[in-house]
Amino acid sequence: MSKKEIRQQMIKRLNNLPFEQKKEQEKNIYELLFGMEQWNKAEIIALTLSQELELSTYPIIEKAWREGKTVVVPRTKKNREMDFVVYSSTTPMETSSFGLTEPLKTLPAIPKSKIDLVIVPGLAYSEKGYRVGFGGGYYDRFLADYKGTTISLVFKEQKLGSFPVEAFDIPLDFLITAEKVKFLQK
């Protein structure tokens, strides 16, 4: 299957995931994430503002704020690159050309080296920690020289044994499913 076909299949699969099943998996995934040393030590956490078909990141944002952590969210730039901006309930936001909500272009970015943990979105995941994202390559470009910890939060429906990996694909450090945290040796 091509990555385009995998994306189409996963979007359909996620859109058809029963609400109760999604919520139960989310609850277990949050518990595992919040119990990790990497979460507890992180001061600046990068993640997306989730879309409806994705695992909800809003409980993660709320927990981070309660724990005094800084939350940063992505902002797209030219040449399929992105940076991250501090996010709070008062951060001025706009709609990107992709229809996603992101911080205003005029806000200062946080240096990549200051971000302790990136929760990486995606549609499909391999056993070796590779992912198929939404197709822009933004995260692979950002992660190419990122030195902190990367984690993806994965519904069991998103797991695939393997798929074609390209030279620019960046493997993750951890995959968290409702059942377990999987550390991936690089």
N, C-alpha and C positions, 0 to 999 in steps of 0.2 A: 504494500500500500504506500502511496506517496504521502508526503506530509499534508498536502492539501486534502486528500481523502481522509486522513486521520483527523484533521481539524473538523471536517464536516461530520464525520461519524461521532466524534466526542461532543460537539455542540448539540447534536440531536440527542445523544445519550444523557447529557447533563440536563437538557431541557425537559426530558421525560423522567428524571429522577423524582420519585414521590417526596413530597415536602417533609413528611415525618421521618423518612429514611435519611434524608439530607440533614435534618436537624439532629438526629441521633449521632450520625457520623461527625458532624461539626462539634458537638459537645465532647466527644471522646478525643478528637484531634486537638481541641483547645486545651484539655487537661494535660495531654502529653506535651504539647508545646510549652505550657506554663510551668511544667515540672523540669524542663531542661536547664542544665547549667548555662548553656549558651543564651537562653532567654533571660535568666536571672542576672547574668553578668552584663548583658547588653545595656548600654545607656541610650544609644541612638538606633532606632529600628526603622528600616525602610520597608514599605509595603504599599500595595495599590488600594484604591477605593474600589471595592469589589462591585462587579456587575451581578445582576440577578442570578445568572446561571452558575456563578462561581461560589466557592465557600465564602461566607460572609466575613469580611475583615473588620467590620465595625466592633464586634465584641473584643477583638484583639487590640484595636485602637483604644477603646475605653479602658481596658485592663492596663495597657502601657501608661496611659495618662494617670490612672489611679496610683501606679507604682512610681510615678515621677520620671518616667522615661520620655525621651523626645521621639516623636513620630515624624518621619519624613515620607513624602509621597512623590511619585514621579511626575516629571514634566517633559514633554517631548520637545526636541530641538531639531534643527536642520540636519540633513544627512543621516537620518534614522538613528539619532543619538538622543540620550535623555540625561537629565540630572535629577536631583532630589531636593525638595524644599520642605522646610519645617511646616507641619500641619497642625492647626488647632481649630477650635470651633469658630474662630474669627478670621481664619486665613482667607484672603480674597481669591476666589476661584473663577475660572472661565471654562467654556466648553471648547475642547480641541477640535481639530478638523476630523478626528475619528469619532466624535460624539462623546468623548470621555471628559469627565470633570478633572481639571488639573489646576495647579496654582498659576497665578498671573505670571506672565513672562518677565515682569519687572522685579519680581522678588528675588532675593539672593539665594543661590544654591549652597547646599552644604557640601564641603569637600568629601569626595569619595572615601578618603582615608579616615574620616571621622565616623563613618557608619559602621557599627559593630555587627549588625545582623540584617540580612536582606531576605525577606519572605518573598520568594519568586513565584509569580503566577504561571499558569500553563494549562494546557488542555489534556495532554497525555504524557505519561512517564514510563521510562523503561526501568528494568531491574538494576541497571548500572547508573541510574541517576541522571540520565539525559531526559530532556523534555521537548515536547512540541508545543510551542507557544501559539500566539494568535497570528504570527506570520510577518511581523515587522522586523524582527531581529534586534530590537532595542535592548532587551535584557542581555543577549549574548554579547553585544558590543560593550555594554556597561560592565559586565562581569569578567570580560577578558583580562583585565588587570586589577580586579577587585581582590583584596587580601583578607577580608572578613569572612564570616560564616554565612552560608547560603542554605536555606531550608525551603522546601515546598510542602504544602498542605494538600493532601491528595485523597479524593474520594476513591473507594475501591473500584468504581466504574472507570476511572481514568488510568488504571494501570494496564500497560501492555508489556508483553515479554520483551520485545525488542522492535526496533524500527530503524530505518536508515539514519545514520549519524554522519553529519558533515564536519569538515575540518574546523569550522567556526563555532560548532555547538559546544557549550560549556557544561560539564557535569556539575551536579549539586553536591553539597556536603551531606545533607540529610533529607530523607523523605519521611514525612509523618502521615500515616494512615490512621484510621480509627482503631486499628489493632496494635500498632507498634511504631517506634521510632527506628528508622533504618539508617545507620551510619554507612556512608559510601567511601571506601578507600579510593584515593586519587592516585 
